[in-house]
Amino acid sequence: MPRCLIALGSNLGDRRQFLEEALRRLAAIRRIQVEKRSAWRETRSVGGPGGQVSYLNGAAVLETSLGPHELLQMMHDIERDLGRRRGRRWDARTIDLDLLLYDESTISTPSLEVPHPRMAWRRFVLEPAAEIAGEMRHPGIGWTIARLLEHLDAARPYVAIGGPIGAGKTLLAERWCRIQAARFVPESLEESKLEAFYADPAGKGWATELDFLEMRRRLLSTASDGDQAWSENRLAASDFWFDQSAAFARVWLAADEFAAFERRFEELKRAVVRPKLLVLLDAPAESLLARIRRRGRRGEDSLTLERLERLRQSILRQVALPDVGPVLKLISSSAEDAIAEVTAAVEAME
């Protein structure tokens, strides 16, 4: 039978009783067997209205002959019977049951996304899950639950904000850092070089992409010629993702040039700070092009829908590669919503 991982939480009423009763009701379903359960852990609430009571959180491993949507419906029925009322997002609740993993399946429908889209960076999920299912694997990231938790413990508090041209990376990174009193690590792209590149991408592409790669390497390097502020272990965010260098070069460079570029990229990648969380901003190419036209930067008027779509797809391809780590994907989000999402994600990693 499929082996599933679920998360349980409560911060209203008799929290322990609600959690125990939810497990009892799951075990009473004929087609579900509760294989393992974690200890309950008290954690502060993340996101949502202030002043909430802390949560009791835990995890359980189930074996079930139910399909994923059937299992989710059973979980929703239990939530409803135990008084869960769905109002504002991140609001207090008597019981919260989340389907984290369903074997190694990847499911994306309007009603269900598996693996759970935010499980990979939530400490209140990973700690109890690692207690009972450290060997289970996140099929999207390719890491085990134990490794995801190790990443939260070991990685520097650094958020990389990536995405295609026109996605709003700099606006989000700058505003979020100001609110959080975090260190902002911006790209320093010379407009004259960009303008020359857009005018002649075939002739200027190789040199331009190498310049950008080296600039990003210096900003993220902990070597003697890098930014020594990384040794401070201070919360930081950049308006770029180092790996987007490869994604952009794949689109702009000829095949033989990209092969040489990729070798250099892989060499430098080993010597830069890797993000604790990658925030991927995305939007349809039409929306990206409209934003680019509104800001009116010189040279960018040569960008086309076809080129922007190729860049989008190349970035999505890069994100899907092994060892990228946790990714928060935000599609066509407003700046305010994106700031709230990133803030909640960073709080959940602590």
VEXDREN-2710 file (C-alpha; in Angstrom, 1 decimal):
% VEXDREN-2710
k/r/px/py/pz
1/MET/0.0/0.0/0.0
2/PRO/1.1/3.6/-0.5
3/ARG/3.1/5.1/2.4
4/CYS/2.1/8.6/3.2
5/LEU/3.4/11.4/5.5
6/ILE/1.1/13.8/7.1
7/ALA/1.5/16.8/9.4
8/LEU/-0.8/17.7/12.3
9/GLY/-1.1/21.0/14.2
10/SER/-3.4/22.7/16.6
11/ASN/-3.4/26.1/18.4
12/LEU/-7.0/26.4/19.7
13/GLY/-8.7/24.7/22.7
14/ASP/-7.3/21.5/24.1
15/ARG/-4.5/21.1/21.5
16/ARG/-3.3/17.8/22.6
17/GLN/-6.8/16.3/22.7
18/PHE/-7.5/17.5/19.2
19/LEU/-4.3/16.0/17.8
20/GLU/-4.9/12.7/19.6
21/GLU/-8.5/12.5/18.4
22/ALA/-7.5/13.3/14.8
23/LEU/-5.0/10.3/14.9
24/ARG/-7.6/8.1/16.5
25/ARG/-10.1/8.9/13.8
26/LEU/-7.6/8.3/11.0
27/ALA/-6.7/4.9/12.5
28/ALA/-10.4/4.0/12.7
29/ILE/-10.8/4.3/8.9
30/ARG/-10.7/0.8/7.5
31/ARG/-8.4/1.6/4.6
32/ILE/-5.8/3.5/6.7
33/GLN/-3.2/2.2/9.1
34/VAL/-1.2/4.6/11.3
35/GLU/2.3/3.2/11.1
36/LYS/4.3/5.7/13.1
37/ARG/3.6/8.9/15.0
38/SER/6.0/11.6/16.3
39/ALA/6.1/13.3/19.7
40/TRP/4.1/16.6/19.9
41/ARG/6.3/19.7/19.7
42/GLU/5.3/23.2/20.8
43/THR/6.2/25.9/18.2
44/ARG/5.3/29.6/17.8
45/SER/2.8/30.5/15.1
46/VAL/4.1/31.6/11.7
47/GLY/2.4/34.2/9.5
48/GLY/-1.2/35.3/9.9
49/PRO/-2.6/37.5/12.6
50/GLY/-0.5/38.4/15.6
51/GLY/-1.1/37.3/19.2
52/GLN/-1.9/33.6/18.4
53/VAL/-1.3/30.9/20.9
54/SER/1.6/28.6/20.0
55/TYR/1.0/25.4/18.1
56/LEU/1.4/21.8/19.0
57/ASN/2.8/20.1/15.9
58/GLY/3.5/16.5/15.0
59/ALA/3.7/14.1/12.1
60/ALA/2.5/10.6/11.3
61/VAL/3.2/7.9/8.7
62/LEU/0.2/6.2/7.2
63/GLU/-0.3/3.2/5.0
64/THR/-3.5/3.4/3.0
65/SER/-5.3/2.0/0.0
66/LEU/-7.1/5.3/-0.5
67/GLY/-6.1/7.4/-3.4
68/PRO/-4.5/10.8/-2.6
69/HIS/-7.7/12.8/-3.2
70/GLU/-9.7/10.3/-1.2
71/LEU/-7.2/10.5/1.6
72/LEU/-7.3/14.3/1.5
73/GLN/-11.1/14.3/1.7
74/MET/-11.0/12.0/4.8
75/MET/-8.6/14.4/6.4
76/HIS/-10.8/17.4/5.6
77/ASP/-13.8/15.5/7.0
78/ILE/-11.9/15.0/10.3
79/GLU/-10.9/18.7/10.4
80/ARG/-14.6/19.7/9.9
81/ASP/-15.9/17.3/12.6
82/LEU/-13.3/18.6/15.0
83/GLY/-14.4/22.2/14.6
84/ARG/-12.0/23.5/11.9
85/ARG/-13.4/26.6/10.3
86/ARG/-11.6/27.9/7.2
87/GLY/-11.4/31.7/7.3
88/ARG/-8.3/33.8/6.9
89/ARG/-5.1/32.1/5.8
90/TRP/-2.7/31.3/8.6
91/ASP/-5.5/31.9/11.1
92/ALA/-5.8/29.9/14.4
93/ARG/-7.4/26.5/14.1
94/THR/-8.5/23.6/16.3
95/ILE/-6.9/21.1/14.0
96/ASP/-4.8/21.3/10.8
97/LEU/-4.0/18.1/8.8
98/ASP/-1.7/18.4/5.8
99/LEU/-0.8/15.7/3.3
100/LEU/2.9/16.1/2.9
101/LEU/4.0/13.1/0.8
102/TYR/2.1/10.3/-0.9
103/ASP/4.7/7.7/-1.7
104/GLU/7.0/9.4/-4.2
105/SER/4.2/10.9/-6.2
106/THR/4.1/14.4/-7.6
107/ILE/0.5/15.7/-7.8
108/SER/-0.6/19.1/-8.9
109/THR/-4.4/19.7/-9.2
110/PRO/-6.6/22.7/-8.1
111/SER/-7.5/20.8/-4.9
112/LEU/-4.2/19.0/-4.0
113/GLU/-0.5/19.6/-4.4
114/VAL/1.9/16.9/-3.3
115/PRO/4.6/17.2/-2.1
116/HIS/3.2/19.9/0.1
117/PRO/4.5/23.1/-1.5
118/ARG/5.9/24.6/1.8
119/MET/7.0/21.5/3.7
120/ALA/10.7/21.8/2.6
121/TRP/11.6/24.8/4.7
122/ARG/9.1/24.5/7.7
123/ARG/11.0/23.4/10.7
124/PHE/7.8/22.7/12.6
125/VAL/7.0/20.2/9.9
126/LEU/10.5/18.7/9.3
127/GLU/11.5/18.1/12.9
128/PRO/8.6/15.8/13.8
129/ALA/8.8/14.3/10.3
130/ALA/12.5/13.5/10.6
131/GLU/11.8/11.8/13.9
132/ILE/9.7/9.1/12.2
133/ALA/10.4/9.3/8.5
134/GLY/13.9/10.8/8.0
135/GLU/14.5/8.4/5.1
136/MET/11.4/9.4/3.1
137/ARG/12.3/11.5/0.0
138/HIS/10.9/14.7/-1.3
139/PRO/10.4/13.8/-5.0
140/GLY/10.6/17.3/-6.3
141/ILE/13.9/18.3/-4.6
142/GLY/15.4/14.8/-4.4
143/TRP/16.5/15.2/-0.7
144/THR/15.4/13.1/2.2
145/ILE/13.5/14.6/5.1
146/ALA/16.6/14.2/7.2
147/ARG/18.7/16.1/4.7
148/LEU/16.1/18.9/4.4
149/LEU/16.3/19.4/8.2
150/GLU/20.1/19.3/8.1
151/HIS/20.0/22.0/5.5
152/LEU/18.0/24.3/7.8
153/ASP/20.5/23.7/10.5
154/ALA/23.7/24.2/8.4
155/ALA/22.8/26.8/5.7
156/ARG/23.6/30.5/6.1
157/PRO/20.5/32.7/6.6
158/TYR/20.5/33.8/3.0
159/VAL/17.6/34.1/0.6
160/ALA/18.2/34.2/-3.1
161/ILE/15.4/35.9/-5.2
162/GLY/15.5/34.6/-8.8
163/GLY/13.3/34.7/-11.8
164/PRO/13.1/36.0/-15.4
165/ILE/13.6/39.6/-16.6
166/GLY/10.8/41.8/-15.4
167/ALA/9.7/39.6/-12.5
168/GLY/10.3/42.2/-9.8
169/LYS/13.4/40.6/-8.1
170/THR/15.1/43.8/-7.1
171/LEU/11.9/45.5/-5.8
172/LEU/11.1/42.5/-3.6
173/ALA/14.6/41.9/-2.3
174/GLU/15.2/45.6/-1.5
175/ARG/11.8/46.1/0.2
176/TRP/12.0/42.9/2.2
177/CYS/15.5/43.6/3.4
178/ARG/14.5/47.1/4.6
179/ILE/11.6/45.6/6.6
180/GLN/13.7/42.8/8.1
181/ALA/16.8/44.9/8.6
182/ALA/18.6/42.3/6.5
183/ARG/21.6/42.8/4.3
184/PHE/20.7/43.5/0.7
185/VAL/23.0/42.0/-1.9
186/PRO/22.2/43.6/-5.3
187/GLU/23.5/42.8/-8.7
188/SER/25.5/45.7/-10.2
189/LEU/24.7/45.6/-13.9
190/GLU/26.3/48.3/-16.0
191/GLU/23.6/49.8/-18.2
192/SER/26.1/50.5/-21.0
193/LYS/27.1/46.9/-21.1
194/LEU/23.5/45.7/-21.1
195/GLU/22.6/48.1/-23.8
196/ALA/25.6/46.9/-26.0
197/PHE/24.6/43.3/-25.3
198/TYR/21.0/43.7/-26.3
199/ALA/22.1/45.5/-29.5
200/ASP/24.4/42.6/-30.4
201/PRO/23.7/39.4/-28.3
202/ALA/25.5/37.1/-30.7
203/GLY/28.7/39.2/-30.7
204/LYS/28.5/40.4/-27.0
205/GLY/26.9/37.4/-25.4
206/TRP/29.9/35.4/-24.4
207/ALA/31.8/38.3/-22.7
208/THR/28.7/39.7/-21.1
209/GLU/27.6/36.4/-19.6
210/LEU/31.1/35.7/-18.2
211/ASP/31.2/39.2/-16.7
212/PHE/27.9/38.6/-15.0
213/LEU/29.0/35.2/-13.8
214/GLU/32.1/36.6/-12.2
215/MET/30.3/39.5/-10.7
216/ARG/27.8/37.1/-9.0
217/ARG/30.7/34.9/-7.9
218/ARG/32.4/37.8/-6.1
219/LEU/29.2/38.9/-4.4
220/LEU/28.5/35.4/-3.0
221/SER/32.1/34.1/-2.5
222/THR/33.5/33.5/1.0
223/ALA/37.0/33.4/-0.4
224/SER/39.6/36.2/0.3
225/ASP/38.4/38.2/-2.7
226/GLY/34.8/37.9/-1.8
227/ASP/32.4/39.7/0.5
228/GLN/33.6/39.0/4.0
229/ALA/30.2/40.0/5.4
230/TRP/29.1/36.4/4.8
231/SER/31.2/35.4/7.8
232/GLU/28.8/37.5/10.0
233/ASN/26.0/35.0/9.5
234/ARG/23.6/37.9/9.2
235/LEU/20.2/37.5/7.5
236/ALA/20.7/38.5/3.8
237/ALA/18.8/38.5/0.5
238/SER/20.1/39.0/-3.1
239/ASP/18.1/40.1/-6.1
240/PHE/19.6/37.3/-8.1
241/TRP/20.2/33.5/-7.9
242/PHE/23.7/32.4/-8.8
243/ASP/22.3/29.5/-10.9
244/GLN/20.3/31.8/-13.1
245/SER/23.6/32.6/-14.8
246/ALA/23.4/29.1/-16.4
247/ALA/19.7/29.5/-17.2
248/PHE/20.3/32.8/-19.0
249/ALA/23.4/31.7/-20.8
250/ARG/21.6/28.6/-22.1
251/VAL/19.3/30.9/-24.0
252/TRP/21.7/33.6/-25.2
253/LEU/24.8/31.6/-26.1
254/ALA/25.4/29.2/-29.0
255/ALA/25.7/25.5/-28.1
256/ASP/29.5/25.4/-28.2
257/GLU/29.8/28.6/-26.2
258/PHE/27.3/27.4/-23.6
259/ALA/29.2/24.1/-23.1
260/ALA/32.3/26.1/-22.2
261/PHE/30.3/28.5/-20.1
262/GLU/28.7/25.6/-18.2
263/ARG/32.1/24.2/-17.2
264/ARG/33.1/27.5/-15.7
265/PHE/29.8/27.9/-14.0
266/GLU/30.1/24.5/-12.3
267/GLU/33.6/25.3/-11.2
268/LEU/32.6/28.6/-9.6
269/LYS/29.3/27.2/-8.1
270/ARG/31.3/25.1/-5.6
271/ALA/32.8/28.3/-4.1
272/VAL/29.7/30.4/-3.5
273/VAL/27.2/30.7/-0.7
274/ARG/24.2/28.5/-1.5
275/PRO/20.8/29.9/-0.4
276/LYS/18.9/28.6/2.5
277/LEU/15.8/29.4/0.5
278/LEU/15.4/30.2/-3.2
279/VAL/12.4/32.5/-3.9
280/LEU/11.4/32.1/-7.6
281/LEU/9.3/34.9/-9.0
282/ASP/7.4/34.1/-12.2
283/ALA/4.7/35.5/-14.4
284/PRO/3.4/34.9/-17.9
285/ALA/5.7/36.2/-20.6
286/GLU/3.0/38.7/-21.6
287/SER/3.0/40.2/-18.1
288/LEU/6.8/40.3/-18.0
289/LEU/7.0/42.1/-21.3
290/ALA/4.4/44.7/-20.2
291/ARG/6.5/45.4/-17.0
292/ILE/9.6/45.7/-19.1
293/ARG/8.0/48.2/-21.5
294/ARG/6.7/50.3/-18.6
295/ARG/10.1/50.7/-16.9
296/GLY/11.7/51.7/-20.2
297/ARG/15.3/50.7/-19.8
298/ARG/17.5/51.2/-22.7
299/GLY/18.1/48.2/-24.9
300/GLU/15.3/46.1/-23.4
301/ASP/12.9/47.2/-26.1
302/SER/14.6/44.4/-28.2
303/LEU/13.2/41.7/-25.9
304/THR/10.4/39.7/-27.4
305/LEU/7.7/37.4/-26.0
306/GLU/9.4/34.4/-27.6
307/ARG/12.7/35.3/-25.9
308/LEU/11.1/35.9/-22.5
309/GLU/9.3/32.6/-22.7
310/ARG/12.5/30.8/-23.5
311/LEU/14.2/32.5/-20.5
312/ARG/11.3/31.5/-18.3
313/GLN/11.5/27.9/-19.4
314/SER/15.2/27.8/-19.0
315/ILE/14.9/29.1/-15.4
316/LEU/12.3/26.5/-14.6
317/ARG/14.6/23.8/-16.0
318/GLN/17.4/25.0/-13.8
319/VAL/15.2/25.0/-10.7
320/ALA/14.3/21.3/-11.5
321/LEU/17.9/20.2/-11.4
322/PRO/19.2/18.1/-8.4
323/ASP/20.5/19.8/-5.3
324/VAL/18.8/23.1/-5.8
325/GLY/17.2/22.8/-2.3
326/PRO/14.0/24.4/-1.0
327/VAL/12.2/26.7/-3.5
328/LEU/9.3/29.1/-2.8
329/LYS/7.5/29.7/-6.1
330/LEU/5.5/32.9/-6.4
331/ILE/3.5/33.4/-9.5
332/SER/2.2/36.9/-10.4
333/SER/2.2/37.9/-6.7
334/SER/1.9/41.5/-5.6
335/ALA/4.8/42.9/-3.8
336/GLU/2.9/42.9/-0.5
337/ASP/1.8/39.3/-0.8
338/ALA/5.4/38.3/-1.8
339/ILE/6.8/40.0/1.2
340/ALA/4.4/38.2/3.5
341/GLU/5.2/34.9/1.9
342/VAL/9.0/35.3/2.2
343/THR/8.7/36.6/5.8
344/ALA/6.6/33.6/6.8
345/ALA/9.0/31.2/5.1
346/VAL/12.0/32.6/6.8
347/GLU/10.3/32.6/10.2
348/ALA/9.4/28.9/9.6
349/MET/13.0/28.0/9.0
350/GLU/14.2/29.3/12.4
END
